[in-house]
Amino acid sequence: EKGPAAVLFSNPERQRTKRFIATLKQEAEKEGGGEG
């Protein structure tokens, strides 16, 4: 059974979201100096 996220994020949206999350991760790594 697919959750609401699957309905919310269709293919293009999911690609954008993944890129957005990747950017956030990069920013966090820069801010935190790669800790974690």
C-alpha positions in Angstrom: 0.0 0.0 0.0 1.5 3.3 -1.1 1.4 6.2 1.4 0.4 9.8 0.7 4.0 10.6 -0.1 3.9 8.3 -3.2 0.8 10.1 -4.4 2.2 13.6 -3.6 5.6 13.0 -5.3 5.2 11.9 -8.9 8.3 11.2 -10.9 9.3 14.8 -11.7 8.5 16.0 -8.3 10.4 13.2 -6.7 13.5 14.1 -8.8 13.2 17.7 -7.7 12.8 16.6 -4.1 15.8 14.3 -4.2 17.9 17.1 -5.6 16.6 19.5 -3.0 17.4 17.1 -0.2 20.8 16.4 -1.7 21.4 20.2 -1.7 20.3 20.5 1.9 22.7 17.6 2.9 25.6 19.4 1.1 24.8 22.6 2.9 24.6 20.8 6.3 27.9 19.2 5.6 29.5 22.5 4.8 27.9 24.1 7.9 28.8 21.2 10.3 32.2 20.5 8.7 31.1 17.0 7.8 30.3 15.8 11.3 27.7 13.2 11.8 
